[in-house]
Amino acid sequence: MVKYYTPQVEPLKNGKFKYSIRYTDPSFVGVHKSSTTITKNTAHARNLAETKVKKKIKDILGKVGFKEATFEEVAKLTLKQYKKAWTFL
């Protein structure tokens, strides 16, 4: 489940506004930020920007794929990574 934080609207030098939302993705990697540019800082423009940004976030998170693996495959991969890490010590 995606957790959205409070949206922020920042004025830009060209007179437009940057609408951004911070969010946490389901993989718990950390907090990310997604934004879009709006021409006016009105309630209607902010609502349209929120819809656009949340769709953009949904598309980004939809591209993350998961591969099913057996316990044996995971164990082999983990053992291989530990061996690689111990060779540097």
Biopython code that builds the backbone (N, CA, C, O; Angstrom):
import numpy as np
from Bio.PDB.StructureBuilder import StructureBuilder

atoms = [
    (1, "MET", "N", (0.833, -1.170, 0.000)),
    (1, "MET", "CA", (0.000, 0.000, 0.000)),
    (1, "MET", "C", (0.885, 1.243, 0.000)),
    (1, "MET", "O", (1.849, 1.333, 0.760)),
    (2, "VAL", "N", (0.553, 2.174, -0.839)),
    (2, "VAL", "CA", (1.335, 3.397, -0.974)),
    (2, "VAL", "C", (0.871, 4.409, 0.055)),
    (2, "VAL", "O", (-0.328, 4.637, 0.215)),
    (3, "LYS", "N", (1.820, 5.013, 0.752)),
    (3, "LYS", "CA", (1.493, 6.065, 1.704)),
    (3, "LYS", "C", (1.881, 7.401, 1.083)),
    (3, "LYS", "O", (3.038, 7.616, 0.719)),
    (4, "TYR", "N", (0.900, 8.299, 0.964)),
    (4, "TYR", "CA", (1.142, 9.623, 0.409)),
    (4, "TYR", "C", (1.326, 10.624, 1.538)),
    (4, "TYR", "O", (0.633, 10.564, 2.553)),
    (5, "TYR", "N", (2.268, 11.545, 1.354)),
    (5, "TYR", "CA", (2.482, 12.607, 2.325)),
    (5, "TYR", "C", (1.820, 13.887, 1.815)),
    (5, "TYR", "O", (1.278, 13.904, 0.710)),
    (6, "THR", "N", (1.858, 14.931, 2.591)),
    (6, "THR", "CA", (1.206, 16.195, 2.256)),
    (6, "THR", "C", (1.793, 16.767, 0.967)),
    (6, "THR", "O", (3.012, 16.877, 0.834)),
    (7, "PRO", "N", (0.926, 17.133, 0.015)),
    (7, "PRO", "CA", (1.433, 17.717, -1.239)),
    (7, "PRO", "C", (2.016, 19.105, -1.006)),
    (7, "PRO", "O", (1.632, 19.815, -0.076)),
    (8, "GLN", "N", (2.959, 19.475, -1.879)),
    (8, "GLN", "CA", (3.613, 20.782, -1.789)),
    (8, "GLN", "C", (3.492, 21.495, -3.118)),
    (8, "GLN", "O", (3.609, 20.873, -4.174)),
    (9, "VAL", "N", (3.256, 22.802, -3.073)),
    (9, "VAL", "CA", (3.202, 23.627, -4.270)),
    (9, "VAL", "C", (4.288, 24.684, -4.143)),
    (9, "VAL", "O", (4.294, 25.475, -3.200)),
    (10, "GLU", "N", (5.216, 24.690, -5.113)),
    (10, "GLU", "CA", (6.333, 25.629, -5.088)),
    (10, "GLU", "C", (6.254, 26.532, -6.313)),
    (10, "GLU", "O", (6.048, 26.030, -7.418)),
    (11, "PRO", "N", (6.411, 27.841, -6.159)),
    (11, "PRO", "CA", (6.428, 28.726, -7.335)),
    (11, "PRO", "C", (7.746, 28.580, -8.096)),
    (11, "PRO", "O", (8.807, 28.409, -7.496)),
    (12, "LEU", "N", (7.662, 28.650, -9.417)),
    (12, "LEU", "CA", (8.850, 28.583, -10.260)),
    (12, "LEU", "C", (9.174, 29.970, -10.794)),
    (12, "LEU", "O", (8.343, 30.875, -10.714)),
    (13, "LYS", "N", (10.365, 30.144, -11.335)),
    (13, "LYS", "CA", (10.787, 31.452, -11.842)),
    (13, "LYS", "C", (9.986, 31.901, -13.063)),
    (13, "LYS", "O", (9.846, 33.100, -13.305)),
    (14, "ASN", "N", (9.465, 30.951, -13.829)),
    (14, "ASN", "CA", (8.733, 31.308, -15.052)),
    (14, "ASN", "C", (7.260, 31.623, -14.787)),
    (14, "ASN", "O", (6.501, 31.811, -15.737)),
    (15, "GLY", "N", (6.837, 31.686, -13.526)),
    (15, "GLY", "CA", (5.462, 32.036, -13.182)),
    (15, "GLY", "C", (4.549, 30.839, -13.006)),
    (15, "GLY", "O", (3.397, 30.995, -12.602)),
    (16, "LYS", "N", (5.039, 29.660, -13.297)),
    (16, "LYS", "CA", (4.239, 28.452, -13.109)),
    (16, "LYS", "C", (4.487, 27.908, -11.704)),
    (16, "LYS", "O", (5.248, 28.483, -10.926)),
    (17, "PHE", "N", (3.835, 26.797, -11.397)),
    (17, "PHE", "CA", (3.961, 26.194, -10.074)),
    (17, "PHE", "C", (4.300, 24.717, -10.206)),
    (17, "PHE", "O", (3.857, 24.045, -11.137)),
    (18, "LYS", "N", (5.083, 24.229, -9.269)),
    (18, "LYS", "CA", (5.468, 22.810, -9.241)),
    (18, "LYS", "C", (4.680, 22.125, -8.128)),
    (18, "LYS", "O", (4.837, 22.459, -6.954)),
    (19, "TYR", "N", (3.830, 21.163, -8.504)),
    (19, "TYR", "CA", (3.023, 20.403, -7.550)),
    (19, "TYR", "C", (3.714, 19.069, -7.325)),
    (19, "TYR", "O", (3.916, 18.313, -8.275)),
    (20, "SER", "N", (4.077, 18.768, -6.092)),
    (20, "SER", "CA", (4.805, 17.529, -5.817)),
    (20, "SER", "C", (4.208, 16.809, -4.612)),
    (20, "SER", "O", (3.679, 17.424, -3.687)),
    (21, "ILE", "N", (4.314, 15.488, -4.659)),
    (21, "ILE", "CA", (3.857, 14.630, -3.568)),
    (21, "ILE", "C", (4.980, 13.653, -3.231)),
    (21, "ILE", "O", (5.584, 13.051, -4.119)),
    (22, "ARG", "N", (5.245, 13.507, -1.951)),
    (22, "ARG", "CA", (6.187, 12.482, -1.498)),
    (22, "ARG", "C", (5.381, 11.235, -1.172)),
    (22, "ARG", "O", (4.253, 11.321, -0.687)),
    (23, "TYR", "N", (5.970, 10.073, -1.445)),
    (23, "TYR", "CA", (5.269, 8.818, -1.190)),
    (23, "TYR", "C", (6.252, 7.734, -0.804)),
    (23, "TYR", "O", (7.436, 7.803, -1.133)),
    (24, "THR", "N", (5.748, 6.728, -0.100)),
    (24, "THR", "CA", (6.529, 5.555, 0.274)),
    (24, "THR", "C", (6.005, 4.385, -0.535)),
    (24, "THR", "O", (4.806, 4.110, -0.528)),
    (25, "ASP", "N", (6.892, 3.696, -1.232)),
    (25, "ASP", "CA", (6.447, 2.564, -2.042)),
    (25, "ASP", "C", (6.336, 1.298, -1.187)),
    (25, "ASP", "O", (6.909, 1.235, -0.100)),
    (26, "PRO", "N", (5.606, 0.297, -1.671)),
    (26, "PRO", "CA", (5.364, -0.915, -0.878)),
    (26, "PRO", "C", (6.616, -1.720, -0.555)),
    (26, "PRO", "O", (6.600, -2.520, 0.381)),
    (27, "SER", "N", (7.687, -1.534, -1.295)),
    (27, "SER", "CA", (8.897, -2.301, -1.021)),
    (27, "SER", "C", (9.709, -1.695, 0.130)),
    (27, "SER", "O", (10.746, -2.244, 0.504)),
    (28, "PHE", "N", (9.257, -0.582, 0.688)),
    (28, "PHE", "CA", (9.878, 0.087, 1.825)),
    (28, "PHE", "C", (11.318, 0.493, 1.553)),
    (28, "PHE", "O", (12.161, 0.456, 2.450)),
    (29, "VAL", "N", (11.595, 0.877, 0.318)),
    (29, "VAL", "CA", (12.933, 1.319, -0.038)),
    (29, "VAL", "C", (13.196, 2.702, 0.537)),
    (29, "VAL", "O", (14.336, 3.019, 0.877)),
    (30, "GLY", "N", (12.188, 3.511, 0.649)),
    (30, "GLY", "CA", (12.342, 4.850, 1.183)),
    (30, "GLY", "C", (11.266, 5.766, 0.648)),
    (30, "GLY", "O", (10.290, 5.323, 0.043)),
    (31, "VAL", "N", (11.462, 7.055, 0.882)),
    (31, "VAL", "CA", (10.504, 8.051, 0.438)),
    (31, "VAL", "C", (10.947, 8.586, -0.924)),
    (31, "VAL", "O", (12.105, 8.957, -1.114)),
    (32, "HIS", "N", (10.015, 8.618, -1.855)),
    (32, "HIS", "CA", (10.281, 9.128, -3.193)),
    (32, "HIS", "C", (9.429, 10.370, -3.421)),
    (32, "HIS", "O", (8.500, 10.644, -2.662)),
    (33, "LYS", "N", (9.753, 11.119, -4.475)),
    (33, "LYS", "CA", (9.019, 12.339, -4.780)),
    (33, "LYS", "C", (8.644, 12.335, -6.255)),
    (33, "LYS", "O", (9.463, 12.016, -7.116)),
    (34, "SER", "N", (7.404, 12.691, -6.532)),
    (34, "SER", "CA", (6.929, 12.795, -7.903)),
    (34, "SER", "C", (6.254, 14.149, -8.049)),
    (34, "SER", "O", (5.598, 14.619, -7.119)),
    (35, "SER", "N", (6.411, 14.786, -9.220)),
    (35, "SER", "CA", (5.862, 16.123, -9.375)),
    (35, "SER", "C", (5.395, 16.376, -10.800)),
    (35, "SER", "O", (5.715, 15.636, -11.730)),
    (36, "THR", "N", (4.627, 17.447, -10.936)),
    (36, "THR", "CA", (4.169, 17.929, -12.229)),
    (36, "THR", "C", (4.085, 19.444, -12.161)),
    (36, "THR", "O", (4.083, 20.020, -11.073)),
    (37, "THR", "N", (4.016, 20.088, -13.308)),
    (37, "THR", "CA", (3.956, 21.539, -13.378)),
    (37, "THR", "C", (2.532, 21.981, -13.683)),
    (37, "THR", "O", (1.876, 21.424, -14.564)),
    (38, "ILE", "N", (2.058, 22.985, -12.953)),
    (38, "ILE", "CA", (0.737, 23.551, -13.202)),
    (38, "ILE", "C", (0.883, 25.038, -13.498)),
    (38, "ILE", "O", (1.836, 25.672, -13.046)),
    (39, "THR", "N", (-0.060, 25.597, -14.256)),
    (39, "THR", "CA", (0.044, 27.001, -14.652)),
    (39, "THR", "C", (-0.525, 27.949, -13.605)),
    (39, "THR", "O", (-0.048, 29.075, -13.463)),
    (40, "LYS", "N", (-1.549, 27.500, -12.866)),
    (40, "LYS", "CA", (-2.177, 28.350, -11.851)),
    (40, "LYS", "C", (-2.211, 27.614, -10.523)),
    (40, "LYS", "O", (-2.254, 26.384, -10.494)),
    (41, "ASN", "N", (-2.192, 28.344, -9.446)),
    (41, "ASN", "CA", (-2.265, 27.754, -8.117)),
    (41, "ASN", "C", (-3.698, 27.879, -7.591)),
    (41, "ASN", "O", (-3.944, 28.529, -6.575)),
    (42, "THR", "N", (-4.631, 27.251, -8.292)),
    (42, "THR", "CA", (-6.028, 27.254, -7.868)),
    (42, "THR", "C", (-6.401, 25.864, -7.373)),
    (42, "THR", "O", (-5.679, 24.895, -7.611)),
    (43, "ALA", "N", (-7.531, 25.774, -6.685)),
    (43, "ALA", "CA", (-7.979, 24.487, -6.155)),
    (43, "ALA", "C", (-8.228, 23.497, -7.288)),
    (43, "ALA", "O", (-7.894, 22.318, -7.167)),
    (44, "HIS", "N", (-8.810, 23.968, -8.382)),
    (44, "HIS", "CA", (-9.087, 23.087, -9.526)),
    (44, "HIS", "C", (-7.788, 22.553, -10.132)),
    (44, "HIS", "O", (-7.683, 21.363, -10.432)),
    (45, "ALA", "N", (-6.807, 23.427, -10.311)),
    (45, "ALA", "CA", (-5.523, 23.012, -10.878)),
    (45, "ALA", "C", (-4.810, 22.026, -9.951)),
    (45, "ALA", "O", (-4.201, 21.063, -10.418)),
    (46, "ARG", "N", (-4.885, 22.267, -8.631)),
    (46, "ARG", "CA", (-4.250, 21.352, -7.676)),
    (46, "ARG", "C", (-4.923, 19.980, -7.690)),
    (46, "ARG", "O", (-4.245, 18.958, -7.583)),
    (47, "ASN", "N", (-6.253, 19.950, -7.821)),
    (47, "ASN", "CA", (-6.957, 18.658, -7.884)),
    (47, "ASN", "C", (-6.586, 17.882, -9.138)),
    (47, "ASN", "O", (-6.380, 16.670, -9.079)),
    (48, "LEU", "N", (-6.498, 18.577, -10.284)),
    (48, "LEU", "CA", (-6.080, 17.916, -11.520)),
    (48, "LEU", "C", (-4.639, 17.413, -11.410)),
    (48, "LEU", "O", (-4.318, 16.318, -11.871)),
    (49, "ALA", "N", (-3.773, 18.230, -10.789)),
    (49, "ALA", "CA", (-2.369, 17.833, -10.628)),
    (49, "ALA", "C", (-2.251, 16.633, -9.696)),
    (49, "ALA", "O", (-1.423, 15.752, -9.926)),
    (50, "GLU", "N", (-3.065, 16.591, -8.653)),
    (50, "GLU", "CA", (-3.023, 15.455, -7.731)),
    (50, "GLU", "C", (-3.404, 14.167, -8.447)),
    (50, "GLU", "O", (-2.764, 13.133, -8.255)),
    (51, "THR", "N", (-4.449, 14.228, -9.275)),
    (51, "THR", "CA", (-4.863, 13.063, -10.044)),
    (51, "THR", "C", (-3.752, 12.612, -10.984)),
    (51, "THR", "O", (-3.469, 11.420, -11.103)),
    (52, "LYS", "N", (-3.126, 13.580, -11.648)),
    (52, "LYS", "CA", (-2.061, 13.276, -12.605)),
    (52, "LYS", "C", (-0.844, 12.656, -11.913)),
    (52, "LYS", "O", (-0.277, 11.681, -12.408)),
    (53, "VAL", "N", (-0.447, 13.213, -10.782)),
    (53, "VAL", "CA", (0.734, 12.721, -10.066)),
    (53, "VAL", "C", (0.473, 11.330, -9.485)),
    (53, "VAL", "O", (1.348, 10.466, -9.538)),
    (54, "LYS", "N", (-0.716, 11.106, -8.934)),
    (54, "LYS", "CA", (-1.017, 9.783, -8.370)),
    (54, "LYS", "C", (-1.088, 8.722, -9.457)),
    (54, "LYS", "O", (-0.720, 7.572, -9.219)),
    (55, "LYS", "N", (-1.559, 9.092, -10.654)),
    (55, "LYS", "CA", (-1.558, 8.151, -11.776)),
    (55, "LYS", "C", (-0.118, 7.837, -12.189)),
    (55, "LYS", "O", (0.218, 6.694, -12.496)),
    (56, "LYS", "N", (0.717, 8.865, -12.191)),
    (56, "LYS", "CA", (2.130, 8.700, -12.529)),
    (56, "LYS", "C", (2.818, 7.756, -11.532)),
    (56, "LYS", "O", (3.606, 6.898, -11.930)),
    (57, "ILE", "N", (2.519, 7.918, -10.244)),
    (57, "ILE", "CA", (3.087, 7.053, -9.205)),
    (57, "ILE", "C", (2.605, 5.621, -9.392)),
    (57, "ILE", "O", (3.384, 4.675, -9.272)),
    (58, "LYS", "N", (1.321, 5.467, -9.684)),
    (58, "LYS", "CA", (0.756, 4.133, -9.893)),
    (58, "LYS", "C", (1.426, 3.446, -11.075)),
    (58, "LYS", "O", (1.700, 2.247, -11.020)),
    (59, "ASP", "N", (1.695, 4.199, -12.154)),
    (59, "ASP", "CA", (2.375, 3.639, -13.317)),
    (59, "ASP", "C", (3.807, 3.230, -12.982)),
    (59, "ASP", "O", (4.280, 2.186, -13.433)),
    (60, "ILE", "N", (4.495, 4.053, -12.192)),
    (60, "ILE", "CA", (5.876, 3.742, -11.797)),
    (60, "ILE", "C", (5.911, 2.470, -10.962)),
    (60, "ILE", "O", (6.740, 1.589, -11.194)),
    (61, "LEU", "N", (5.009, 2.377, -9.991)),
    (61, "LEU", "CA", (4.996, 1.206, -9.105)),
    (61, "LEU", "C", (4.487, -0.038, -9.823)),
    (61, "LEU", "O", (4.805, -1.157, -9.421)),
    (62, "GLY", "N", (3.707, 0.145, -10.869)),
    (62, "GLY", "CA", (3.198, -0.992, -11.633)),
    (62, "GLY", "C", (4.271, -1.661, -12.462)),
    (62, "GLY", "O", (4.127, -2.825, -12.835)),
    (63, "LYS", "N", (5.353, -0.941, -12.759)),
    (63, "LYS", "CA", (6.436, -1.497, -13.563)),
    (63, "LYS", "C", (7.363, -2.404, -12.758)),
    (63, "LYS", "O", (8.126, -3.187, -13.325)),
    (64, "VAL", "N", (7.290, -2.290, -11.442)),
    (64, "VAL", "CA", (8.141, -3.126, -10.587)),
    (64, "VAL", "C", (7.607, -4.547, -10.639)),
    (64, "VAL", "O", (6.446, -4.798, -10.314)),
    (65, "GLY", "N", (8.456, -5.467, -11.048)),
    (65, "GLY", "CA", (8.023, -6.852, -11.174)),
    (65, "GLY", "C", (8.643, -7.728, -10.102)),
    (65, "GLY", "O", (9.720, -7.437, -9.580)),
    (66, "PHE", "N", (7.962, -8.778, -9.794)),
    (66, "PHE", "CA", (8.462, -9.739, -8.830)),
    (66, "PHE", "C", (8.598, -11.082, -9.513)),
    (66, "PHE", "O", (7.727, -11.491, -10.281)),
    (67, "LYS", "N", (9.689, -11.763, -9.232)),
    (67, "LYS", "CA", (9.933, -13.074, -9.819)),
    (67, "LYS", "C", (9.750, -14.122, -8.738)),
    (67, "LYS", "O", (10.319, -14.021, -7.652)),
    (68, "GLU", "N", (8.963, -15.109, -9.044)),
    (68, "GLU", "CA", (8.793, -16.193, -8.080)),
    (68, "GLU", "C", (10.051, -17.053, -8.092)),
    (68, "GLU", "O", (10.615, -17.344, -9.146)),
    (69, "ALA", "N", (10.475, -17.450, -6.899)),
    (69, "ALA", "CA", (11.684, -18.261, -6.774)),
    (69, "ALA", "C", (11.465, -19.318, -5.701)),
    (69, "ALA", "O", (10.715, -19.121, -4.745)),
    (70, "THR", "N", (12.134, -20.426, -5.887)),
    (70, "THR", "CA", (12.058, -21.483, -4.879)),
    (70, "THR", "C", (13.052, -21.175, -3.768)),
    (70, "THR", "O", (13.934, -20.330, -3.920)),
    (71, "PHE", "N", (12.895, -21.867, -2.658)),
    (71, "PHE", "CA", (13.799, -21.667, -1.532)),
    (71, "PHE", "C", (15.231, -22.015, -1.922)),
    (71, "PHE", "O", (16.178, -21.357, -1.490)),
    (72, "GLU", "N", (15.383, -23.045, -2.737)),
    (72, "GLU", "CA", (16.713, -23.485, -3.158)),
    (72, "GLU", "C", (17.422, -22.399, -3.970)),
    (72, "GLU", "O", (18.612, -22.152, -3.775)),
    (73, "GLU", "N", (16.687, -21.750, -4.883)),
    (73, "GLU", "CA", (17.280, -20.683, -5.693)),
    (73, "GLU", "C", (17.710, -19.506, -4.828)),
    (73, "GLU", "O", (18.784, -18.940, -5.032)),
    (74, "VAL", "N", (16.879, -19.140, -3.869)),
    (74, "VAL", "CA", (17.209, -18.031, -2.975)),
    (74, "VAL", "C", (18.415, -18.381, -2.116)),
    (74, "VAL", "O", (19.287, -17.539, -1.903)),
    (75, "ALA", "N", (18.474, -19.610, -1.623)),
    (75, "ALA", "CA", (19.599, -20.041, -0.795)),
    (75, "ALA", "C", (20.902, -20.018, -1.587)),
    (75, "ALA", "O", (21.931, -19.579, -1.074)),
    (76, "LYS", "N", (20.867, -20.487, -2.831)),
    (76, "LYS", "CA", (22.073, -20.476, -3.664)),
    (76, "LYS", "C", (22.545, -19.060, -3.937)),
    (76, "LYS", "O", (23.740, -18.772, -3.880)),
    (77, "LEU", "N", (21.600, -18.177, -4.235)),
    (77, "LEU", "CA", (21.949, -16.786, -4.509)),
    (77, "LEU", "C", (22.544, -16.113, -3.273)),
    (77, "LEU", "O", (23.528, -15.379, -3.371)),
    (78, "THR", "N", (21.947, -16.365, -2.118)),
    (78, "THR", "CA", (22.454, -15.793, -0.869)),
    (78, "THR", "C", (23.842, -16.314, -0.557)),
    (78, "THR", "O", (24.719, -15.539, -0.175)),
    (79, "LEU", "N", (24.061, -17.615, -0.712)),
    (79, "LEU", "CA", (25.367, -18.209, -0.461)),
    (79, "LEU", "C", (26.421, -17.622, -1.409)),
    (79, "LEU", "O", (27.551, -17.352, -1.000)),
    (80, "LYS", "N", (26.046, -17.430, -2.658)),
    (80, "LYS", "CA", (26.954, -16.854, -3.654)),
    (80, "LYS", "C", (27.348, -15.425, -3.260)),
    (80, "LYS", "O", (28.511, -15.045, -3.394)),
    (81, "GLN", "N", (26.385, -14.635, -2.777)),
    (81, "GLN", "CA", (26.674, -13.259, -2.374)),
    (81, "GLN", "C", (27.563, -13.213, -1.137)),
    (81, "GLN", "O", (28.459, -12.374, -1.049)),
    (82, "TYR", "N", (27.322, -14.114, -0.174)),
    (82, "TYR", "CA", (28.169, -14.152, 1.013)),
    (82, "TYR", "C", (29.593, -14.564, 0.667)),
    (82, "TYR", "O", (30.546, -14.019, 1.224)),
    (83, "LYS", "N", (29.749, -15.520, -0.245)),
    (83, "LYS", "CA", (31.098, -15.930, -0.651)),
    (83, "LYS", "C", (31.831, -14.773, -1.310)),
    (83, "LYS", "O", (33.022, -14.571, -1.078)),
    (84, "LYS", "N", (31.105, -14.007, -2.144)),
    (84, "LYS", "CA", (31.708, -12.867, -2.811)),
    (84, "LYS", "C", (32.124, -11.812, -1.790)),
    (84, "LYS", "O", (33.186, -11.204, -1.926)),
    (85, "ALA", "N", (31.302, -11.591, -0.774)),
    (85, "ALA", "CA", (31.598, -10.594, 0.248)),
    (85, "ALA", "C", (32.797, -11.009, 1.085)),
    (85, "ALA", "O", (33.602, -10.160, 1.467)),
    (86, "TRP", "N", (32.934, -12.298, 1.378)),
    (86, "TRP", "CA", (34.036, -12.763, 2.217)),
    (86, "TRP", "C", (35.357, -12.801, 1.485)),
    (86, "TRP", "O", (36.405, -12.823, 2.131)),
    (87, "THR", "N", (35.355, -12.810, 0.164)),
    (87, "THR", "CA", (36.612, -12.822, -0.575)),
    (87, "THR", "C", (37.327, -11.492, -0.510)),
    (87, "THR", "O", (38.537, -11.432, -0.729)),
    (88, "PHE", "N", (36.601, -10.411, -0.212)),
    (88, "PHE", "CA", (37.213, -9.094, -0.126)),
    (88, "PHE", "C", (37.862, -8.839, 1.221)),
    (88, "PHE", "O", (38.659, -7.910, 1.346)),
    (89, "LEU", "N", (37.546, -9.631, 2.226)),
    (89, "LEU", "CA", (38.098, -9.389, 3.566)),
    (89, "LEU", "C", (39.473, -9.914, 3.735)),
    (89, "LEU", "O", (40.058, -9.780, 4.810)),
]
sb = StructureBuilder()
sb.init_structure("model")
sb.init_model(0)
sb.init_chain("A")
sb.init_seg("    ")
for serial, (resi, resn, name, xyz) in enumerate(atoms, 1):
    if name == "N":
        sb.init_residue(resn, " ", resi, " ")
    sb.init_atom(name, np.array(xyz, "f"), 0.0, 1.0, " ", f" {name:<3s}", serial, name[0])
structure = sb.get_structure()
